[in-house]
């Protein structure tokens, strides 16, 4: 049992392993067309499955600090694995959109959020001197999962169809959760303060409100793009291979954004990072509107993914505690309910993603404005 003592490195590896599997949620754009064919539902209805998953994920994050009081990290990681695997297996055998929504949207979504909040709460234990970078590593692992499963899902589908792909995903996530639980077997319940950030600019109700608005607008833009990445590339004239590449590239940008933002936030206040990333997302999304080739569209999506990965890494640090983060994270849930569904509805109405991308660009610009209203905070030395 000595090998399983929760050293900082093992804690960071466990949190990353958990997020690696759960990141497959953001490969959902590759399931749009197969789920439409399997259920006979519209793009709008299938997009709502992703929105439902995000809402349930948000509910789990909001309740996460309570769940971590009741269960130690190891059994909670196992519960996450069982819930996620069961939801995906249930989806695999569903032939109606309601069944898919229950399995993928509700069961997988809630398990995903529980695992995510557990991982980012434990992350700073893995690198106490660089807490923001530790969170960035864990959120980057979430993005790596999206990138890896964007490659794996088409291969599994080619080998055995949609059911085989979902069952393969179910088993993989269950295995990763077991690995995380083994590494965390002696870990104690985390305190409510995941990141020591006494100099952050989030202490007042007013600051929490601005954080909520900034997170909402930037997450709306990012989730509209991530949830429809493959469709956006296809609408720009891309082949099936290029559409799959779009999902991979946006996940790769997500990963790099989390790492870069974590490094920057450990050296500077969160405010300039949040402003810069939101502004960059606005520019990249606007450029996607005027892109003339699938390759240009993919490049723009990579930048959107980079900015999205950055905000996902910075907000848990900026919120300062799991309770505060649960409140701020509700913005992500509202964005998840609105953004992917709206993008799907606009696609059904117009036949392309032009209007959706323009709205995403405006949302990113609004996020930059909201972030600029935060107090500056103090500079953090390297």
C-alpha positions in Angstrom: 0.0 0.0 0.0 3.0 2.3 0.4 3.1 2.7 -3.4 -0.3 4.3 -3.3 0.4 7.1 -0.9 -0.9 10.3 -2.4 2.3 12.1 -3.2 1.9 15.4 -5.1 3.0 13.8 -8.4 0.5 10.9 -8.0 -2.3 13.4 -7.1 -1.6 15.4 -10.2 -1.4 12.3 -12.4 -4.7 11.0 -10.9 -6.5 14.3 -11.5 -5.1 14.4 -15.1 -6.1 10.7 -15.8 -9.7 11.5 -14.7 -9.9 14.5 -16.9 -8.4 12.7 -19.8 -11.4 10.4 -20.1 -14.0 13.0 -19.3 -12.7 15.4 -22.0 -14.3 13.1 -24.6 -17.4 15.2 -23.9 -16.0 17.8 -26.2 -15.7 15.4 -29.1 -19.4 15.5 -29.3 -19.5 17.3 -32.7 -18.3 14.0 -34.3 -21.5 12.3 -33.0 -23.9 14.9 -34.5 -24.5 13.2 -37.8 -24.4 9.6 -36.5 -26.9 10.4 -33.8 -29.1 12.2 -36.3 -29.1 9.0 -38.4 -29.6 6.7 -35.4 -32.5 8.6 -33.9 -34.1 10.4 -36.9 -33.8 13.7 -34.9 -33.0 17.1 -36.3 -29.7 18.9 -35.8 -31.3 21.2 -33.3 -32.6 18.2 -31.2 -29.3 16.4 -31.3 -27.5 19.7 -30.3 -29.7 19.8 -27.3 -28.1 16.6 -26.0 -24.8 18.4 -25.7 -26.5 21.3 -24.1 -28.2 19.0 -21.6 -24.8 17.4 -20.8 -23.4 20.8 -20.1 -26.3 21.8 -17.8 -25.9 18.6 -15.8 -22.2 19.1 -15.7 -22.7 22.5 -14.3 -25.1 21.2 -11.6 -22.5 18.7 -10.6 -19.8 21.4 -10.3 -22.2 23.6 -8.3 -22.8 20.7 -5.8 -19.2 19.5 -6.0 -18.0 20.9 -2.7 -20.9 19.1 -0.9 -20.1 15.8 -2.7 -16.4 16.1 -1.6 -17.5 16.4 2.0 -19.4 13.1 1.9 -16.9 11.0 -0.1 -13.1 10.8 -0.1 -11.4 11.3 -3.5 -10.9 7.6 -4.3 -14.5 6.4 -4.0 -15.7 9.6 -5.6 -13.4 9.0 -8.6 -14.8 5.4 -8.8 -18.4 6.8 -8.7 -17.5 9.2 -11.5 -16.2 6.3 -13.6 -19.3 4.1 -13.0 -21.7 7.0 -13.7 -19.9 8.1 -16.9 -19.6 4.5 -18.2 -23.2 3.7 -17.5 -24.4 6.8 -19.2 -22.5 6.1 -22.4 -23.5 2.4 -22.4 -27.1 3.5 -22.0 -26.7 5.9 -25.0 -25.2 3.1 -27.1 -28.4 1.1 -27.0 -30.7 4.1 -27.4 -32.7 4.6 -30.7 -34.7 7.6 -29.6 -33.5 11.1 -28.8 -35.0 11.0 -25.3 -32.9 8.0 -24.4 -29.8 9.6 -25.8 -30.5 12.8 -23.8 -31.0 10.8 -20.6 -27.8 8.7 -21.1 -25.4 11.1 -22.6 -26.9 14.4 -21.5 -27.9 13.6 -18.0 -25.9 10.6 -16.7 -22.6 11.3 -18.5 -23.0 15.0 -18.0 -23.4 14.8 -14.3 -20.6 12.3 -13.8 -18.4 14.6 -16.0 -19.0 17.6 -13.8 -18.3 15.7 -10.6 -15.0 14.4 -12.0 -14.0 17.8 -13.3 -14.5 19.6 -10.0 -12.8 16.8 -8.1 -9.8 17.0 -10.4 -9.3 20.8 -10.4 -9.8 20.9 -6.6 -7.1 18.3 -6.1 -4.7 19.7 -8.8 -3.0 22.3 -6.6 -1.9 19.6 -4.3 0.2 18.3 -7.2 2.2 21.5 -7.5 1.6 23.7 -4.5 4.2 26.4 -5.7 2.5 26.7 -9.1 -1.3 26.2 -8.4 -2.5 27.9 -11.5 -0.2 25.9 -13.7 -1.3 22.7 -11.9 -4.9 23.5 -12.8 -3.8 24.3 -16.3 -2.2 20.9 -16.6 -5.4 19.2 -15.5 -7.6 21.2 -17.8 -5.1 20.6 -20.6 -5.6 16.8 -19.9 -9.3 17.4 -20.4 -8.6 18.9 -23.8 -6.2 16.1 -24.7 -9.0 13.7 -24.0 -11.2 15.7 -26.5 -8.4 15.6 -29.0 -7.7 11.9 -28.5 -11.3 10.8 -28.7 -11.8 12.9 -31.7 -9.4 10.5 -33.4 -10.6 7.3 -31.6 -14.4 7.7 -32.1 -14.2 7.7 -36.0 -12.0 4.6 -35.8 -14.4 2.8 -33.5 -17.3 3.7 -35.6 -15.6 2.4 -38.7 -14.9 -0.9 -37.0 -18.3 -1.5 -35.4 -20.7 1.5 -35.8 -21.9 4.1 -33.4 -22.7 1.5 -30.7 -19.2 0.1 -30.7 -17.8 3.6 -30.5 -19.9 4.5 -27.5 -19.2 1.2 -25.7 -15.5 1.6 -26.3 -15.6 5.1 -24.9 -17.5 3.8 -21.9 -14.9 1.2 -21.1 -12.0 3.6 -21.6 -13.4 6.1 -19.2 -14.2 3.4 -16.6 -10.6 2.2 -16.8 -9.1 5.7 -16.4 -11.3 6.3 -13.4 -10.1 3.1 -11.7 -6.5 4.3 -12.3 -7.3 7.6 -10.7 -9.0 6.0 -7.7 -6.0 3.7 -7.1 -3.6 6.7 -7.1 -5.9 8.5 -4.7 -6.6 5.6 -2.4 -5.1 7.4 0.7 -6.0 10.9 -0.3 -7.9 12.9 2.2 -11.0 15.0 1.4 -9.9 18.3 -0.1 -10.5 21.6 1.7 -12.9 24.1 0.1 -9.9 26.3 -1.0 -8.5 24.7 -4.1 -6.0 27.4 -5.0 -4.3 29.8 -2.6 -5.2 33.1 -4.1 -5.4 35.8 -1.4 -4.4 38.5 -3.9 -7.1 37.6 -6.5 -9.6 40.2 -7.6 -12.7 38.1 -6.7 -13.5 38.8 -3.1 -16.5 41.0 -3.5 -20.0 40.2 -4.8 -19.4 42.7 -7.5 -16.3 40.9 -8.7 -18.2 37.6 -8.7 -20.8 39.2 -10.8 -18.3 40.4 -13.4 -16.6 37.0 -13.4 -20.0 35.4 -14.0 -20.7 37.6 -17.0 -17.2 37.2 -18.5 -17.4 33.5 -18.1 -20.9 33.3 -19.6 -20.0 35.3 -22.7 -16.7 33.6 -23.4 -18.0 30.1 -22.7 -21.0 30.8 -25.0 -18.6 31.6 -27.9 -16.3 28.7 -27.1 -19.0 26.1 -26.7 -20.8 27.2 -29.9 -17.5 26.5 -31.8 -16.5 23.3 -29.9 -20.0 21.7 -30.1 -20.2 22.3 -33.8 -16.5 22.2 -34.9 -16.8 19.3 -37.3 -20.0 20.8 -38.7 -18.5 24.3 -39.1 -15.6 22.9 -41.1 -17.9 20.8 -43.2 -20.1 23.8 -43.9 -17.0 25.6 -45.1 -16.5 22.9 -47.8 -14.2 20.6 -45.8 -14.1 16.8 -46.4 -14.9 14.3 -43.7 -11.3 14.1 -42.8 -11.0 17.9 -42.5 -14.2 18.0 -40.4 -12.6 15.4 -38.0 -9.4 17.5 -38.0 -11.4 20.6 -37.0 -12.5 18.8 -33.8 -9.0 17.6 -33.1 -7.4 21.0 -33.7 -9.8 23.0 -31.6 -9.1 20.5 -28.8 -5.4 20.9 -29.3 -5.7 24.6 -29.0 -7.8 24.1 -25.9 -4.9 22.1 -24.4 -2.2 24.6 -25.2 -4.4 27.5 -24.0 -4.9 25.9 -20.6 -1.1 25.4 -20.1 -0.2 28.9 -21.3 -2.9 30.6 -19.2 -1.9 28.6 -16.1 1.8 29.7 -16.5 0.8 33.3 -17.1 -1.7 33.5 -14.2 1.0 32.3 -11.8 3.1 35.3 -12.8 0.4 37.9 -13.3 -3.1 38.6 -12.1 -6.0 36.8 -13.8 -7.5 40.0 -15.2 -5.1 40.6 -18.1 -5.1 37.0 -19.1 -8.9 36.9 -19.2 -9.2 40.1 -21.2 -6.5 39.1 -23.7 -8.0 35.6 -24.3 -11.5 36.9 -24.7 -10.4 39.6 -27.2 -8.4 36.9 -29.1 -11.4 34.7 -29.3 -13.5 37.6 -30.7 -10.9 38.2 -33.5 -10.5 34.5 -34.3 -14.3 33.8 -34.5 -14.8 36.9 -36.7 -12.0 35.7 -39.0 -13.8 32.3 -39.3 -16.8 34.1 -40.8 -14.7 35.5 -43.7 -12.5 32.4 -44.1 -12.6 31.1 -47.7 -11.2 27.6 -47.2 -11.6 24.7 -44.8 -8.0 25.1 -43.8 -8.5 28.7 -42.9 -11.6 27.8 -40.9 -9.6 25.1 -39.0 -6.9 27.6 -38.2 -9.4 30.1 -36.8 -11.0 27.3 -34.7 -7.7 26.4 -33.2 -7.4 30.0 -31.9 -10.9 29.9 -30.5 -10.0 26.6 -28.8 -6.8 28.2 -27.4 -8.8 31.0 -25.8 -11.4 28.7 -24.5 -8.8 26.4 -22.9 -7.3 29.5 -21.2 -10.5 30.7 -19.6 -11.3 27.2 -18.4 -7.9 27.1 -16.6 -8.0 30.6 -15.2 -11.6 30.8 -13.8 -11.1 28.1 -11.1 -8.0 30.0 -9.9 -9.7 33.4 -10.1 -12.8 32.2 -8.2 -10.5 31.2 -5.2 -12.6 28.5 -3.6 -14.7 25.5 -4.8 -17.8 27.2 -3.3 -17.2 30.4 -5.2 -16.3 28.5 -8.4 -19.5 26.6 -8.2 -21.4 29.9 -8.3 -19.3 31.3 -11.1 -19.5 28.0 -13.0 -23.2 28.3 -13.4 -22.4 30.8 -16.1 -20.8 28.0 -18.1 -24.0 25.9 -17.7 -26.2 28.7 -18.9 -23.8 29.2 -21.9 -23.9 25.5 -22.5 -27.6 25.4 -22.6 -27.9 28.4 -24.9 -24.8 28.2 -27.1 -24.7 24.8 -28.8 -28.5 24.7 -29.1 -28.6 28.2 -30.7 -25.8 27.3 -33.1 -27.8 24.2 -34.2 -31.0 26.1 -34.6 -29.3 28.8 -36.6 -27.8 26.2 -38.9 -31.2 24.6 -39.4 -32.7 28.0 -40.2 -29.9 29.3 -42.5 -28.0 26.3 -43.8 -24.6 27.5 -42.6 -22.9 28.8 -39.5 -22.3 32.4 -40.5 -24.8 34.0 -38.1 -23.8 31.7 -35.3 -20.1 32.7 -35.7 -21.0 36.4 -35.7 -22.9 36.0 -32.4 -20.0 34.0 -31.0 -17.6 36.9 -31.9 -19.9 39.4 -30.3 -20.1 37.3 -27.1 -16.3 37.1 -26.9 -16.0 40.9 -27.2 -18.6 41.2 -24.4 -16.5 38.9 -22.3 -13.4 41.1 -22.7 -15.4 44.1 -21.6 -16.8 42.3 -18.5 -13.3 41.1 -17.6 -11.9 44.6 -17.8 -14.2 45.6 -15.0 -12.4 43.3 -12.5 -9.9 45.0 -10.2 -6.3 44.5 -11.4 -5.0 42.4 -8.5 -1.3 42.3 -7.6 1.5 41.0 -9.7 2.7 37.5 -8.8 6.4 36.9 -9.0 7.7 34.0 -10.9 
